[in-house]
Amino acid sequence: MAEFMELEAQDGVRMTWNVVPGTKEEAGNCVVPVSAIYTPIKPFPNMLVLPYAPLRCRNCSSVLNPFCVMDFAAKIWICPFCFHRSHFPAHYASVSEENLPAELFPQYTTIEYKSPREAACLQSVFMFVIDTSIIEEEMAFLKSALSQVIGLFPDNSLVGLITFGTLVHLHEIGFSTAPKTYVFKGSKDVSKGQLLEQMGFFLNKPKPLTGVRDGLSSESIARFLLPASECEFAINSVLEELQKDPWPIPADQRASRSTGTALSVAASLLGACFPGSGARIMAFLGGPSTEGPGAIVSKNLSEPIRSHKDMDKDSAPHYHKAIKFYETLAKQLVHQGHVLDLFACAVDQVGVAELKVVVERTGGFVVLAESFGHSVFKDTLRRVFQSGDKGLGLSSNGILEVNCSKDLKVQGVLGPCASLEKRSPLCSDTIIGQGNTSAWKMCGLDQATSLCLVFDIVRKDIPDATVHYQHSSGEMRLRVTTLSRRWVAGPGSIQDLISGFDQDAAAAAMARLVSFKMEIEAEFDPIRWLDKALIHICSRFGDYQKDTPSSFSLSPRFSIFPQFMFHLRRSQFVQVFNNSPDETAYFRMILNRENVANSVVMIQPSLVSYSFQSVPEPALLDVTAIAADRILLLDSYFTVVIFHGSTIAQWRKAGYHDQPEHQAFAQLLQAPRDDADAIIKERFPVPRLVICDQHGSQVSSC
């Protein structure tokens, strides 16, 4: 396990099989697909950034890397992917065995390039889309949270504002004399052309057919998107006067909410003003869409919001129409290079299941909470705009390209990205996730965003990945990661395969795969599929004597994998009972963007025990872990629970921890709280904190 974590620390990659099965048949017998969970812009303390463009193979476009074969005398390098021989250019004339360029050093299998030609810094843009069809209390919470983050906007960013309820209001915050808005009917979709015409961008001049920013001047753009340094007063003024949607709501109807039209207006405006820049639409939703395109339910309260059972029976009348609308919106945003972030705060469903396609394909965030006053929402929103070491390192417009040696093909990617439909001989006939391509677009990504690449074995592999992206500083960068793994084949290869099996990465890959299959295969039985996979793995890699169950044993490399499968088949990713479609979509979206360590916590929560008798130690996920004189810390990723045994709770209520002679007890109480705070500080979205006592209800939840 330690060696796999060292490889991840060097390249940001965890592979399910670090010794690769050598044939397609061998790979099929291994059950768990050969896959890599890759964190494209994972920060490394010693990351080398070279101030020049990379040297590429003229045949396959792979980048010069430590696995290339060198002929220093002839000044030639041989590509390890296509074996094409290329001459070094003039500025590499001094290259020799003693004078290697940095990209050939064996420790720099992952390296970044910053080309001087692409040094221009692009602005980041934030378009806030705010739901006003919510109760006054929620409106006050939302306004307070937004007011607190206005001062955290990056200096070089631009900010715009749209509010919506029955109607959609586009605020002209650059008009300082008086508040001014453009109003759109919520029941109608608004095209980009209609938007530009209605806002009078071309009143005094002919509308251009094509051109950068559709021919808009900086003065026109500044009407709706102001620099962060200038917009604070204007935004605060609008927020102070912002009221609940004034349209009356009959007692037997839901509030009128035109979510789809508001998002469409935001996408069209950003597409006209800043195509190709790092723009984010941040939508704050407090209920289901009931009006116009993208509606998930009618206004009539007698019609319930769709459930999993309705979707299974194909009796959700609005679902497919909403999905079709949001798929079109996703294509538009991907083409523009823009991101949709979703903050859904309501007791009821808001349509996360329908919006999933847009958020995932654009690489946006999703946050699900009960209220805009909940710390899960407030703390997560604040984290988005934090800078420095504690920031997320928000980057944009990433393009991931994968190249492999001729004996490996790419089935697809499971994660927050969109296919660029770059078909090549590297594409496998079997498609998983975003497949049938060797390049993907990530409109938004951060330092923790992780993708699962699934491979198809033809024979051997040296995968190479390049990521071209807009860094959080605004610079355009290219990161290159080159991997080499040993491959084995034949009857004597089982021990080698076992030695290279990463059971944590395998559990994370299987969780993404089973979630994907549940969404696209109508009659898919996830429990049966997982059980069969586990049986096949145990029969292939376990040691046993036939008809003697007690003789069965697994190598330590596989010993925890059955446990992971046990928890996965009972997890919220597989079991949809007691979860709404929105909750299921939320859990799967977070799983699909997280790294191996966090994915494993989602599958199998961690439990740590604190007591006077020992230092903090892991405990079994079992009722036997509960004791009167123990404190338990449960981390299920989405929720962190501190559980006090009955005796500990009585002592705390008696105030013993405040007495000088009981410092040891005070330290025991504080230890799990400190560990919980450390978990919460590292995680995004921020998890819910629950503090409770044995035989009692939740004392507090934060």
Secondary structure as the mmCIF struct_conf table of DSSP 4:
data_model
#
loop_
_struct_conf.conf_type_id
_struct_conf.id
_struct_conf.beg_label_comp_id
_struct_conf.beg_label_asym_id
_struct_conf.beg_label_seq_id
_struct_conf.end_label_comp_id
_struct_conf.end_label_asym_id
_struct_conf.end_label_seq_id
HELX_RH_AL_P HELX_RH_AL_P1 ALA A 2 ASP A 11
BEND BEND1 GLY A 12 GLY A 12
STRN STRN1 VAL A 13 MET A 15
BEND BEND2 THR A 16 THR A 16
STRN STRN2 TRP A 17 TRP A 17
BEND BEND3 ASN A 18 ASN A 18
STRN STRN3 VAL A 19 PRO A 21
BEND BEND4 GLY A 22 THR A 23
HELX_RH_AL_P HELX_RH_AL_P2 LYS A 24 ASN A 29
TURN_TY1_P TURN_TY1_P1 CYS A 30 CYS A 30
BEND BEND5 VAL A 32 VAL A 32
STRN STRN4 SER A 35 TYR A 38
TURN_TY1_P TURN_TY1_P2 PRO A 40 ILE A 41
TURN_TY1_P TURN_TY1_P3 PRO A 45 ASN A 46
STRN STRN5 VAL A 49 LEU A 50
BEND BEND6 PRO A 51 TYR A 52
HELX_LH_PP_P HELX_LH_PP_P1 ALA A 53 LEU A 55
STRN STRN6 ARG A 56 ARG A 56
TURN_TY1_P TURN_TY1_P4 ARG A 58 CYS A 60
HELX_LH_PP_P HELX_LH_PP_P2 SER A 62 SER A 62
STRN STRN7 VAL A 63 VAL A 63
HELX_LH_PP_P HELX_LH_PP_P3 LEU A 64 LEU A 64
TURN_TY1_P TURN_TY1_P5 PRO A 66 PHE A 67
BEND BEND7 CYS A 68 CYS A 68
STRN STRN8 VAL A 69 ASP A 71
TURN_TY1_P TURN_TY1_P6 PHE A 72 LYS A 75
STRN STRN9 ILE A 76 ILE A 78
TURN_TY1_P TURN_TY1_P7 PRO A 80 CYS A 82
STRN STRN10 ARG A 85 HIS A 87
HELX_RH_3T_P HELX_RH_3T_P1 ALA A 90 TYR A 92
TURN_TY1_P TURN_TY1_P8 ALA A 93 SER A 94
BEND BEND8 GLU A 97 ASN A 99
HELX_RH_3T_P HELX_RH_3T_P2 ALA A 102 LEU A 104
BEND BEND9 PHE A 105 PHE A 105
TURN_TY1_P TURN_TY1_P9 PRO A 106 GLN A 107
BEND BEND10 THR A 109 THR A 109
STRN STRN11 THR A 110 TYR A 113
HELX_RH_3T_P HELX_RH_3T_P3 PRO A 116 GLU A 118
HELX_LH_PP_P HELX_LH_PP_P4 ALA A 120 GLN A 123
STRN STRN12 SER A 124 ASP A 131
BEND BEND11 ILE A 134 ILE A 134
HELX_RH_AL_P HELX_RH_AL_P3 GLU A 136 VAL A 149
HELX_RH_3T_P HELX_RH_3T_P4 ILE A 150 LEU A 152
BEND BEND12 PHE A 153 PHE A 153
TURN_TY1_P TURN_TY1_P10 ASP A 155 ASN A 156
STRN STRN13 LEU A 158 PHE A 164
BEND BEND13 GLY A 165 THR A 166
STRN STRN14 LEU A 167 HIS A 171
TURN_TY1_P TURN_TY1_P11 ILE A 173 GLY A 174
BEND BEND14 THR A 177 ALA A 178
STRN STRN15 THR A 181 LYS A 185
TURN_TY1_P TURN_TY1_P12 GLY A 186 SER A 187
BEND BEND15 LYS A 188 LYS A 188
HELX_RH_AL_P HELX_RH_AL_P4 LYS A 192 GLN A 198
TURN_TY1_P TURN_TY1_P13 MET A 199 PHE A 202
BEND BEND16 LEU A 203 LYS A 205
HELX_LH_PP_P HELX_LH_PP_P5 PRO A 206 PRO A 208
BEND BEND17 LEU A 209 THR A 210
HELX_RH_3T_P HELX_RH_3T_P5 VAL A 212 GLY A 215
HELX_RH_AL_P HELX_RH_AL_P5 SER A 218 ALA A 222
TURN_TY1_P TURN_TY1_P14 ARG A 223 PHE A 224
STRN STRN16 LEU A 226 PRO A 227
HELX_RH_AL_P HELX_RH_AL_P6 ALA A 228 GLU A 241
BEND BEND18 TRP A 247 TRP A 247
TURN_TY1_P TURN_TY1_P15 ALA A 251 ASP A 252
STRN STRN17 GLN A 253 GLN A 253
HELX_LH_PP_P HELX_LH_PP_P6 ARG A 254 SER A 256
HELX_RH_AL_P HELX_RH_AL_P7 THR A 259 CYS A 273
TURN_TY1_P TURN_TY1_P16 PRO A 275 GLY A 276
BEND BEND19 SER A 277 SER A 277
STRN STRN18 GLY A 278 LEU A 285
BEND BEND20 GLY A 287 GLY A 287
BEND BEND21 GLU A 291 GLY A 292
TURN_TY1_P TURN_TY1_P17 PRO A 293 GLY A 294
BEND BEND22 VAL A 297 VAL A 297
BEND BEND23 LYS A 299 LYS A 299
STRN STRN19 ASN A 300 ASN A 300
TURN_TY1_P TURN_TY1_P18 LEU A 301 SER A 302
BEND BEND24 GLU A 303 GLU A 303
HELX_LH_PP_P HELX_LH_PP_P7 PRO A 304 ARG A 306
HELX_RH_AL_P HELX_RH_AL_P8 HIS A 308 ASP A 312
TURN_TY1_P TURN_TY1_P19 LYS A 313 ASP A 314
TURN_TY1_P TURN_TY1_P20 PRO A 317 HIS A 318
HELX_RH_AL_P HELX_RH_AL_P9 TYR A 319 GLN A 336
TURN_TY1_P TURN_TY1_P21 GLY A 337 GLY A 337
STRN STRN20 VAL A 339 CYS A 345
BEND BEND25 VAL A 347 ASP A 348
BEND BEND26 GLY A 351 GLY A 351
HELX_RH_AL_P HELX_RH_AL_P10 VAL A 352 THR A 362
TURN_TY1_P TURN_TY1_P22 GLY A 363 GLY A 363
STRN STRN21 VAL A 366 ALA A 369
BEND BEND27 GLU A 370 GLU A 370
TURN_TY1_P TURN_TY1_P23 PHE A 372 GLY A 373
BEND BEND28 HIS A 374 HIS A 374
HELX_RH_AL_P HELX_RH_AL_P11 SER A 375 VAL A 384
TURN_TY1_P TURN_TY1_P24 PHE A 385 PHE A 385
HELX_RH_3T_P HELX_RH_3T_P6 GLY A 388 LYS A 390
BEND BEND29 GLY A 391 GLY A 391
STRN STRN22 SER A 395 ASN A 403
TURN_TY1_P TURN_TY1_P25 LYS A 406 ASP A 407
STRN STRN23 LEU A 408 LEU A 414
BEND BEND30 GLY A 415 PRO A 416
STRN STRN24 ALA A 418 SER A 419
TURN_TY1_P TURN_TY1_P26 PRO A 425 LEU A 426
STRN STRN25 CYS A 427 CYS A 427
BEND BEND31 ASP A 429 THR A 430
BEND BEND32 GLY A 433 GLY A 433
STRN STRN26 GLN A 434 GLN A 434
BEND BEND33 ASN A 436 ASN A 436
BEND BEND34 SER A 438 SER A 438
STRN STRN27 ALA A 439 LEU A 445
TURN_TY1_P TURN_TY1_P27 GLN A 447 ALA A 448
STRN STRN28 LEU A 451 ILE A 457
BEND BEND35 VAL A 458 ARG A 459
STRN STRN29 ASP A 464 GLN A 470
TURN_TY1_P TURN_TY1_P28 SER A 472 SER A 473
BEND BEND36 GLY A 474 GLY A 474
STRN STRN30 MET A 476 THR A 482
STRN STRN31 ARG A 486 VAL A 488
BEND BEND37 GLY A 490 GLY A 490
HELX_RH_3T_P HELX_RH_3T_P7 PRO A 491 SER A 493
HELX_RH_AL_P HELX_RH_AL_P12 ILE A 494 SER A 499
TURN_TY1_P TURN_TY1_P29 GLY A 500 GLY A 500
STRN STRN32 PHE A 501 PHE A 501
HELX_RH_AL_P HELX_RH_AL_P13 GLN A 503 ILE A 520
TURN_TY1_P TURN_TY1_P30 ALA A 522 GLU A 523
HELX_RH_AL_P HELX_RH_AL_P14 PRO A 526 PHE A 541
STRN STRN33 ASP A 543 GLN A 545
TURN_TY1_P TURN_TY1_P31 LYS A 546 ASP A 547
STRN STRN34 THR A 548 SER A 553
TURN_TY1_P TURN_TY1_P32 PRO A 556 ILE A 560
HELX_RH_AL_P HELX_RH_AL_P15 PHE A 561 LEU A 568
TURN_TY1_P TURN_TY1_P33 ARG A 569 ARG A 570
BEND BEND38 SER A 571 SER A 571
TURN_TY1_P TURN_TY1_P34 GLN A 572 VAL A 574
TURN_TY1_P TURN_TY1_P35 PHE A 577 ASN A 578
HELX_RH_AL_P HELX_RH_AL_P16 PRO A 581 LEU A 591
TURN_TY1_P TURN_TY1_P36 ASN A 592 ARG A 593
BEND BEND39 GLU A 594 GLU A 594
HELX_RH_AL_P HELX_RH_AL_P17 VAL A 596 ILE A 603
BEND BEND40 GLN A 604 GLN A 604
STRN STRN35 SER A 606 TYR A 610
BEND BEND41 PHE A 612 VAL A 615
STRN STRN36 GLU A 617 PRO A 618
BEND BEND42 LEU A 621 ASP A 622
HELX_RH_3T_P HELX_RH_3T_P8 VAL A 623 ALA A 625
TURN_TY1_P TURN_TY1_P37 ALA A 628 ASP A 629
STRN STRN37 ILE A 631 ASP A 635
BEND BEND43 TYR A 637 PHE A 638
STRN STRN38 THR A 639 HIS A 644
HELX_RH_AL_P HELX_RH_AL_P18 SER A 646 LYS A 653
TURN_TY1_P TURN_TY1_P38 ALA A 654 GLY A 655
HELX_RH_3T_P HELX_RH_3T_P9 TYR A 656 ASP A 658
BEND BEND44 GLN A 659 GLN A 659
HELX_RH_3T_P HELX_RH_3T_P10 PRO A 660 HIS A 662
HELX_RH_AL_P HELX_RH_AL_P19 GLN A 663 GLU A 682
BEND BEND45 PHE A 684 PRO A 685
HELX_LH_PP_P HELX_LH_PP_P8 VAL A 686 PRO A 687
STRN STRN39 ARG A 688 ASP A 693
TURN_TY1_P TURN_TY1_P39 GLN A 694 HIS A 695
BEND BEND46 GLY A 696 GLY A 696
STRN STRN40 GLN A 698 SER A 701
#
